[in-house]
Amino acid sequence: MTIEKIKQKLIDAFPGADIELINTSSMHIGHNARGYHLKTTIKYKGFKGLSLIQQHRLVQDALQDELNGIIHALSIKTMIS
């Protein structure tokens, strides 16, 4: 799966959100880690009323299959738009 397909999963899960997804894998060369290291920032009106933990769980749920496979590390920043 490509970074573009991972981003599309986030777009599908958070319609209308402002989503940034950055591949930071090159910063982790030599760590013997397999899989992508990604950083995402999601600004979404649907986060209103949710705790930070709840917001992050929604992101993790959207990428559950990838987090159990091709994503080694995911940094998440969420904001309410």
Biopython code that builds the backbone (N, CA, C, O; Angstrom):
import numpy as np
from Bio.PDB.StructureBuilder import StructureBuilder

atoms = [
    (1, "MET", "N", (0.846, -1.176, 0.000)),
    (1, "MET", "CA", (0.000, 0.000, 0.000)),
    (1, "MET", "C", (0.890, 1.238, 0.000)),
    (1, "MET", "O", (1.920, 1.285, 0.673)),
    (2, "THR", "N", (0.475, 2.225, -0.760)),
    (2, "THR", "CA", (1.254, 3.448, -0.874)),
    (2, "THR", "C", (0.788, 4.496, 0.135)),
    (2, "THR", "O", (-0.279, 4.375, 0.737)),
    (3, "ILE", "N", (1.608, 5.516, 0.303)),
    (3, "ILE", "CA", (1.267, 6.632, 1.188)),
    (3, "ILE", "C", (-0.022, 7.297, 0.696)),
    (3, "ILE", "O", (-0.858, 7.704, 1.504)),
    (4, "GLU", "N", (-0.182, 7.405, -0.613)),
    (4, "GLU", "CA", (-1.384, 8.027, -1.173)),
    (4, "GLU", "C", (-2.646, 7.236, -0.794)),
    (4, "GLU", "O", (-3.687, 7.825, -0.503)),
    (5, "LYS", "N", (-2.547, 5.909, -0.800)),
    (5, "LYS", "CA", (-3.704, 5.080, -0.431)),
    (5, "LYS", "C", (-3.999, 5.199, 1.066)),
    (5, "LYS", "O", (-5.159, 5.175, 1.476)),
    (6, "ILE", "N", (-2.964, 5.325, 1.866)),
    (6, "ILE", "CA", (-3.168, 5.520, 3.307)),
    (6, "ILE", "C", (-3.852, 6.864, 3.539)),
    (6, "ILE", "O", (-4.780, 6.962, 4.342)),
    (7, "LYS", "N", (-3.395, 7.896, 2.837)),
    (7, "LYS", "CA", (-4.031, 9.214, 2.977)),
    (7, "LYS", "C", (-5.486, 9.150, 2.526)),
    (7, "LYS", "O", (-6.351, 9.773, 3.142)),
    (8, "GLN", "N", (-5.766, 8.406, 1.461)),
    (8, "GLN", "CA", (-7.143, 8.292, 0.993)),
    (8, "GLN", "C", (-8.029, 7.631, 2.043)),
    (8, "GLN", "O", (-9.197, 7.995, 2.180)),
    (9, "LYS", "N", (-7.502, 6.684, 2.769)),
    (9, "LYS", "CA", (-8.286, 6.060, 3.856)),
    (9, "LYS", "C", (-8.645, 7.105, 4.912)),
    (9, "LYS", "O", (-9.754, 7.093, 5.447)),
    (10, "LEU", "N", (-7.712, 8.004, 5.210)),
    (10, "LEU", "CA", (-7.993, 9.072, 6.172)),
    (10, "LEU", "C", (-9.027, 10.048, 5.617)),
    (10, "LEU", "O", (-9.917, 10.489, 6.345)),
    (11, "ILE", "N", (-8.917, 10.383, 4.350)),
    (11, "ILE", "CA", (-9.891, 11.279, 3.715)),
    (11, "ILE", "C", (-11.282, 10.655, 3.764)),
    (11, "ILE", "O", (-12.265, 11.342, 4.043)),
    (12, "ASP", "N", (-11.363, 9.365, 3.496)),
    (12, "ASP", "CA", (-12.653, 8.669, 3.540)),
    (12, "ASP", "C", (-13.227, 8.629, 4.957)),
    (12, "ASP", "O", (-14.439, 8.742, 5.144)),
    (13, "ALA", "N", (-12.354, 8.468, 5.950)),
    (13, "ALA", "CA", (-12.801, 8.357, 7.338)),
    (13, "ALA", "C", (-13.184, 9.706, 7.941)),
    (13, "ALA", "O", (-14.010, 9.776, 8.851)),
    (14, "PHE", "N", (-12.574, 10.782, 7.424)),
    (14, "PHE", "CA", (-12.806, 12.117, 7.978)),
    (14, "PHE", "C", (-13.171, 13.089, 6.847)),
    (14, "PHE", "O", (-12.374, 13.955, 6.485)),
    (15, "PRO", "N", (-14.379, 12.939, 6.294)),
    (15, "PRO", "CA", (-14.770, 13.763, 5.142)),
    (15, "PRO", "C", (-14.763, 15.249, 5.484)),
    (15, "PRO", "O", (-15.270, 15.678, 6.521)),
    (16, "GLY", "N", (-14.174, 16.011, 4.581)),
    (16, "GLY", "CA", (-14.111, 17.457, 4.769)),
    (16, "GLY", "C", (-12.961, 17.926, 5.638)),
    (16, "GLY", "O", (-12.782, 19.128, 5.831)),
    (17, "ALA", "N", (-12.182, 16.999, 6.162)),
    (17, "ALA", "CA", (-11.071, 17.358, 7.045)),
    (17, "ALA", "C", (-9.886, 17.882, 6.240)),
    (17, "ALA", "O", (-9.725, 17.564, 5.062)),
    (18, "ASP", "N", (-9.070, 18.684, 6.896)),
    (18, "ASP", "CA", (-7.788, 19.108, 6.347)),
    (18, "ASP", "C", (-6.766, 18.096, 6.861)),
    (18, "ASP", "O", (-6.505, 18.037, 8.062)),
    (19, "ILE", "N", (-6.190, 17.302, 5.964)),
    (19, "ILE", "CA", (-5.328, 16.188, 6.357)),
    (19, "ILE", "C", (-3.945, 16.349, 5.736)),
    (19, "ILE", "O", (-3.799, 16.553, 4.531)),
    (20, "GLU", "N", (-2.949, 16.251, 6.589)),
    (20, "GLU", "CA", (-1.562, 16.231, 6.132)),
    (20, "GLU", "C", (-0.964, 14.900, 6.570)),
    (20, "GLU", "O", (-1.117, 14.493, 7.721)),
    (21, "LEU", "N", (-0.285, 14.228, 5.651)),
    (21, "LEU", "CA", (0.365, 12.959, 5.956)),
    (21, "LEU", "C", (1.777, 13.013, 5.398)),
    (21, "LEU", "O", (1.978, 13.185, 4.196)),
    (22, "ILE", "N", (2.756, 12.863, 6.289)),
    (22, "ILE", "CA", (4.158, 12.969, 5.907)),
    (22, "ILE", "C", (4.855, 11.655, 6.205)),
    (22, "ILE", "O", (4.699, 11.080, 7.283)),
    (23, "ASN", "N", (5.624, 11.192, 5.233)),
    (23, "ASN", "CA", (6.435, 9.994, 5.404)),
    (23, "ASN", "C", (7.774, 10.416, 6.005)),
    (23, "ASN", "O", (8.563, 11.094, 5.348)),
    (24, "THR", "N", (8.033, 10.018, 7.251)),
    (24, "THR", "CA", (9.289, 10.366, 7.929)),
    (24, "THR", "C", (10.218, 9.155, 8.027)),
    (24, "THR", "O", (11.153, 9.151, 8.828)),
    (25, "SER", "N", (9.963, 8.138, 7.223)),
    (25, "SER", "CA", (10.740, 6.899, 7.295)),
    (25, "SER", "C", (12.234, 7.131, 7.086)),
    (25, "SER", "O", (13.059, 6.455, 7.700)),
    (26, "SER", "N", (12.582, 8.081, 6.228)),
    (26, "SER", "CA", (14.004, 8.319, 5.946)),
    (26, "SER", "C", (14.761, 8.803, 7.177)),
    (26, "SER", "O", (15.986, 8.689, 7.228)),
    (27, "MET", "N", (14.060, 9.337, 8.160)),
    (27, "MET", "CA", (14.700, 9.803, 9.390)),
    (27, "MET", "C", (15.031, 8.651, 10.335)),
    (27, "MET", "O", (15.688, 8.848, 11.357)),
    (28, "HIS", "N", (14.577, 7.458, 9.991)),
    (28, "HIS", "CA", (14.727, 6.308, 10.883)),
    (28, "HIS", "C", (15.555, 5.190, 10.266)),
    (28, "HIS", "O", (15.504, 4.046, 10.718)),
    (29, "ILE", "N", (16.309, 5.524, 9.245)),
    (29, "ILE", "CA", (17.177, 4.532, 8.607)),
    (29, "ILE", "C", (18.215, 4.057, 9.616)),
    (29, "ILE", "O", (18.803, 4.861, 10.339)),
    (30, "GLY", "N", (18.432, 2.765, 9.660)),
    (30, "GLY", "CA", (19.402, 2.198, 10.588)),
    (30, "GLY", "C", (18.791, 1.751, 11.903)),
    (30, "GLY", "O", (19.486, 1.182, 12.743)),
    (31, "HIS", "N", (17.500, 1.999, 12.096)),
    (31, "HIS", "CA", (16.835, 1.565, 13.332)),
    (31, "HIS", "C", (16.327, 0.140, 13.232)),
    (31, "HIS", "O", (15.744, -0.393, 14.177)),
    (32, "ASN", "N", (16.555, -0.477, 12.069)),
    (32, "ASN", "CA", (16.138, -1.851, 11.828)),
    (32, "ASN", "C", (14.621, -2.033, 11.969)),
    (32, "ASN", "O", (14.139, -3.119, 12.292)),
    (33, "ALA", "N", (13.889, -0.952, 11.720)),
    (33, "ALA", "CA", (12.431, -1.020, 11.804)),
    (33, "ALA", "C", (11.865, -1.268, 10.417)),
    (33, "ALA", "O", (12.321, -0.675, 9.439)),
    (34, "ARG", "N", (10.895, -2.125, 10.334)),
    (34, "ARG", "CA", (10.248, -2.414, 9.060)),
    (34, "ARG", "C", (8.901, -1.709, 9.024)),
    (34, "ARG", "O", (8.133, -1.752, 9.985)),
    (35, "GLY", "N", (8.636, -1.077, 7.926)),
    (35, "GLY", "CA", (7.366, -0.383, 7.753)),
    (35, "GLY", "C", (7.545, 1.123, 7.764)),
    (35, "GLY", "O", (8.615, 1.650, 8.069)),
    (36, "TYR", "N", (6.452, 1.796, 7.420)),
    (36, "TYR", "CA", (6.459, 3.251, 7.341)),
    (36, "TYR", "C", (6.508, 3.895, 8.731)),
    (36, "TYR", "O", (5.957, 3.377, 9.701)),
    (37, "HIS", "N", (7.180, 5.028, 8.786)),
    (37, "HIS", "CA", (7.093, 5.955, 9.914)),
    (37, "HIS", "C", (6.347, 7.164, 9.355)),
    (37, "HIS", "O", (6.840, 7.831, 8.445)),
    (38, "LEU", "N", (5.176, 7.444, 9.887)),
    (38, "LEU", "CA", (4.337, 8.500, 9.344)),
    (38, "LEU", "C", (3.964, 9.517, 10.419)),
    (38, "LEU", "O", (3.930, 9.225, 11.614)),
    (39, "LYS", "N", (3.690, 10.714, 9.935)),
    (39, "LYS", "CA", (3.251, 11.802, 10.812)),
    (39, "LYS", "C", (2.011, 12.405, 10.164)),
    (39, "LYS", "O", (2.046, 12.783, 8.993)),
    (40, "THR", "N", (0.917, 12.497, 10.915)),
    (40, "THR", "CA", (-0.301, 13.059, 10.351)),
    (40, "THR", "C", (-0.848, 14.169, 11.235)),
    (40, "THR", "O", (-0.774, 14.117, 12.463)),
    (41, "THR", "N", (-1.395, 15.167, 10.570)),
    (41, "THR", "CA", (-2.127, 16.238, 11.233)),
    (41, "THR", "C", (-3.499, 16.280, 10.588)),
    (41, "THR", "O", (-3.629, 16.376, 9.367)),
    (42, "ILE", "N", (-4.526, 16.206, 11.434)),
    (42, "ILE", "CA", (-5.896, 16.192, 10.924)),
    (42, "ILE", "C", (-6.697, 17.267, 11.641)),
    (42, "ILE", "O", (-6.820, 17.258, 12.866)),
    (43, "LYS", "N", (-7.238, 18.193, 10.859)),
    (43, "LYS", "CA", (-8.119, 19.240, 11.380)),
    (43, "LYS", "C", (-9.526, 18.892, 10.901)),
    (43, "LYS", "O", (-9.808, 18.904, 9.702)),
    (44, "TYR", "N", (-10.419, 18.575, 11.875)),
    (44, "TYR", "CA", (-11.719, 18.001, 11.508)),
    (44, "TYR", "C", (-12.804, 18.484, 12.462)),
    (44, "TYR", "O", (-12.643, 18.423, 13.681)),
    (45, "LYS", "N", (-13.895, 18.959, 11.905)),
    (45, "LYS", "CA", (-14.995, 19.458, 12.730)),
    (45, "LYS", "C", (-15.646, 18.351, 13.547)),
    (45, "LYS", "O", (-16.227, 18.617, 14.600)),
    (46, "GLY", "N", (-15.555, 17.116, 13.073)),
    (46, "GLY", "CA", (-16.144, 15.978, 13.779)),
    (46, "GLY", "C", (-15.456, 15.623, 15.081)),
    (46, "GLY", "O", (-15.960, 14.794, 15.839)),
    (47, "PHE", "N", (-14.308, 16.239, 15.357)),
    (47, "PHE", "CA", (-13.609, 16.009, 16.631)),
    (47, "PHE", "C", (-14.219, 16.821, 17.778)),
    (47, "PHE", "O", (-13.893, 16.600, 18.944)),
    (48, "LYS", "N", (-15.103, 17.757, 17.441)),
    (48, "LYS", "CA", (-15.690, 18.618, 18.470)),
    (48, "LYS", "C", (-16.411, 17.773, 19.523)),
    (48, "LYS", "O", (-17.211, 16.897, 19.195)),
    (49, "GLY", "N", (-16.115, 18.049, 20.770)),
    (49, "GLY", "CA", (-16.742, 17.341, 21.888)),
    (49, "GLY", "C", (-16.029, 16.050, 22.281)),
    (49, "GLY", "O", (-16.415, 15.402, 23.254)),
    (50, "LEU", "N", (-15.001, 15.676, 21.541)),
    (50, "LEU", "CA", (-14.255, 14.450, 21.840)),
    (50, "LEU", "C", (-12.950, 14.792, 22.551)),
    (50, "LEU", "O", (-12.333, 15.819, 22.271)),
    (51, "SER", "N", (-12.542, 13.937, 23.458)),
    (51, "SER", "CA", (-11.250, 14.110, 24.113)),
    (51, "SER", "C", (-10.137, 13.822, 23.108)),
    (51, "SER", "O", (-10.372, 13.225, 22.057)),
    (52, "LEU", "N", (-8.940, 14.249, 23.442)),
    (52, "LEU", "CA", (-7.793, 13.996, 22.582)),
    (52, "LEU", "C", (-7.598, 12.492, 22.372)),
    (52, "LEU", "O", (-7.289, 12.049, 21.266)),
    (53, "ILE", "N", (-7.776, 11.730, 23.419)),
    (53, "ILE", "CA", (-7.640, 10.270, 23.309)),
    (53, "ILE", "C", (-8.693, 9.712, 22.351)),
    (53, "ILE", "O", (-8.380, 8.852, 21.529)),
    (54, "GLN", "N", (-9.916, 10.183, 22.446)),
    (54, "GLN", "CA", (-10.971, 9.713, 21.543)),
    (54, "GLN", "C", (-10.665, 10.082, 20.089)),
    (54, "GLN", "O", (-10.904, 9.292, 19.175)),
    (55, "GLN", "N", (-10.136, 11.286, 19.888)),
    (55, "GLN", "CA", (-9.774, 11.718, 18.541)),
    (55, "GLN", "C", (-8.692, 10.809, 17.960)),
    (55, "GLN", "O", (-8.789, 10.368, 16.814)),
    (56, "HIS", "N", (-7.666, 10.535, 18.757)),
    (56, "HIS", "CA", (-6.563, 9.696, 18.290)),
    (56, "HIS", "C", (-7.022, 8.268, 18.047)),
    (56, "HIS", "O", (-6.539, 7.613, 17.123)),
    (57, "ARG", "N", (-7.938, 7.782, 18.854)),
    (57, "ARG", "CA", (-8.462, 6.431, 18.632)),
    (57, "ARG", "C", (-9.220, 6.334, 17.318)),
    (57, "ARG", "O", (-9.162, 5.308, 16.640)),
    (58, "LEU", "N", (-9.931, 7.394, 16.956)),
    (58, "LEU", "CA", (-10.620, 7.396, 15.664)),
    (58, "LEU", "C", (-9.624, 7.277, 14.511)),
    (58, "LEU", "O", (-9.870, 6.562, 13.540)),
    (59, "VAL", "N", (-8.505, 7.981, 14.626)),
    (59, "VAL", "CA", (-7.470, 7.902, 13.595)),
    (59, "VAL", "C", (-6.878, 6.494, 13.563)),
    (59, "VAL", "O", (-6.707, 5.909, 12.493)),
    (60, "GLN", "N", (-6.571, 5.963, 14.731)),
    (60, "GLN", "CA", (-6.013, 4.608, 14.804)),
    (60, "GLN", "C", (-6.997, 3.582, 14.258)),
    (60, "GLN", "O", (-6.592, 2.644, 13.571)),
    (61, "ASP", "N", (-8.269, 3.744, 14.551)),
    (61, "ASP", "CA", (-9.287, 2.820, 14.030)),
    (61, "ASP", "C", (-9.347, 2.874, 12.505)),
    (61, "ASP", "O", (-9.506, 1.844, 11.851)),
    (62, "ALA", "N", (-9.219, 4.077, 11.940)),
    (62, "ALA", "CA", (-9.277, 4.228, 10.482)),
    (62, "ALA", "C", (-8.116, 3.512, 9.801)),
    (62, "ALA", "O", (-8.241, 3.052, 8.666)),
    (63, "LEU", "N", (-6.989, 3.420, 10.500)),
    (63, "LEU", "CA", (-5.788, 2.794, 9.920)),
    (63, "LEU", "C", (-5.408, 1.500, 10.637)),
    (63, "LEU", "O", (-4.241, 1.108, 10.636)),
    (64, "GLN", "N", (-6.381, 0.845, 11.242)),
    (64, "GLN", "CA", (-6.112, -0.349, 12.043)),
    (64, "GLN", "C", (-5.346, -1.419, 11.267)),
    (64, "GLN", "O", (-4.353, -1.950, 11.766)),
    (65, "ASP", "N", (-5.789, -1.734, 10.073)),
    (65, "ASP", "CA", (-5.108, -2.781, 9.284)),
    (65, "ASP", "C", (-3.662, -2.395, 8.991)),
    (65, "ASP", "O", (-2.759, -3.227, 9.087)),
    (66, "GLU", "N", (-3.451, -1.147, 8.639)),
    (66, "GLU", "CA", (-2.110, -0.683, 8.312)),
    (66, "GLU", "C", (-1.218, -0.641, 9.555)),
    (66, "GLU", "O", (-0.030, -0.954, 9.475)),
    (67, "LEU", "N", (-1.782, -0.256, 10.698)),
    (67, "LEU", "CA", (-1.006, -0.219, 11.940)),
    (67, "LEU", "C", (-0.599, -1.621, 12.384)),
    (67, "LEU", "O", (0.383, -1.787, 13.108)),
    (68, "ASN", "N", (-1.340, -2.612, 11.957)),
    (68, "ASN", "CA", (-0.991, -4.003, 12.252)),
    (68, "ASN", "C", (-0.126, -4.608, 11.153)),
    (68, "ASN", "O", (0.135, -5.811, 11.147)),
    (69, "GLY", "N", (0.317, -3.761, 10.221)),
    (69, "GLY", "CA", (1.087, -4.269, 9.094)),
    (69, "GLY", "C", (2.168, -3.316, 8.627)),
    (69, "GLY", "O", (3.283, -3.325, 9.149)),
    (70, "ILE", "N", (1.836, -2.486, 7.636)),
    (70, "ILE", "CA", (2.876, -1.704, 6.957)),
    (70, "ILE", "C", (3.277, -0.415, 7.671)),
    (70, "ILE", "O", (4.289, 0.188, 7.313)),
    (71, "ILE", "N", (2.519, 0.018, 8.661)),
    (71, "ILE", "CA", (2.917, 1.218, 9.416)),
    (71, "ILE", "C", (3.606, 0.770, 10.692)),
    (71, "ILE", "O", (3.020, 0.075, 11.522)),
    (72, "HIS", "N", (4.854, 1.177, 10.835)),
    (72, "HIS", "CA", (5.616, 0.849, 12.043)),
    (72, "HIS", "C", (5.368, 1.876, 13.148)),
    (72, "HIS", "O", (5.269, 1.519, 14.322)),
    (73, "ALA", "N", (5.268, 3.157, 12.768)),
    (73, "ALA", "CA", (5.075, 4.221, 13.753)),
    (73, "ALA", "C", (4.200, 5.302, 13.140)),
    (73, "ALA", "O", (4.338, 5.634, 11.963)),
    (74, "LEU", "N", (3.291, 5.852, 13.954)),
    (74, "LEU", "CA", (2.397, 6.902, 13.494)),
    (74, "LEU", "C", (2.307, 7.983, 14.562)),
    (74, "LEU", "O", (1.870, 7.732, 15.685)),
    (75, "SER", "N", (2.722, 9.177, 14.198)),
    (75, "SER", "CA", (2.590, 10.351, 15.055)),
    (75, "SER", "C", (1.298, 11.049, 14.646)),
    (75, "SER", "O", (1.092, 11.334, 13.466)),
    (76, "ILE", "N", (0.423, 11.329, 15.619)),
    (76, "ILE", "CA", (-0.892, 11.896, 15.329)),
    (76, "ILE", "C", (-1.049, 13.240, 16.032)),
    (76, "ILE", "O", (-0.789, 13.367, 17.229)),
    (77, "LYS", "N", (-1.481, 14.242, 15.261)),
    (77, "LYS", "CA", (-1.866, 15.534, 15.830)),
    (77, "LYS", "C", (-3.268, 15.819, 15.310)),
    (77, "LYS", "O", (-3.487, 15.831, 14.099)),
    (78, "THR", "N", (-4.223, 16.049, 16.212)),
    (78, "THR", "CA", (-5.586, 16.337, 15.802)),
    (78, "THR", "C", (-5.983, 17.710, 16.320)),
    (78, "THR", "O", (-5.526, 18.164, 17.369)),
    (79, "MET", "N", (-6.858, 18.360, 15.540)),
    (79, "MET", "CA", (-7.395, 19.666, 15.905)),
    (79, "MET", "C", (-8.841, 19.747, 15.442)),
    (79, "MET", "O", (-9.253, 19.050, 14.515)),
    (80, "ILE", "N", (-9.593, 20.601, 16.094)),
    (80, "ILE", "CA", (-10.981, 20.833, 15.700)),
    (80, "ILE", "C", (-11.001, 22.018, 14.738)),
    (80, "ILE", "O", (-10.435, 23.075, 15.021)),
    (81, "SER", "N", (-11.665, 21.823, 13.592)),
    (81, "SER", "CA", (-11.727, 22.933, 12.632)),
    (81, "SER", "C", (-12.960, 23.766, 12.865)),
    (81, "SER", "O", (-13.187, 24.746, 12.156)),
]
sb = StructureBuilder()
sb.init_structure("model")
sb.init_model(0)
sb.init_chain("A")
sb.init_seg("    ")
for serial, (resi, resn, name, xyz) in enumerate(atoms, 1):
    if name == "N":
        sb.init_residue(resn, " ", resi, " ")
    sb.init_atom(name, np.array(xyz, "f"), 0.0, 1.0, " ", f" {name:<3s}", serial, name[0])
structure = sb.get_structure()
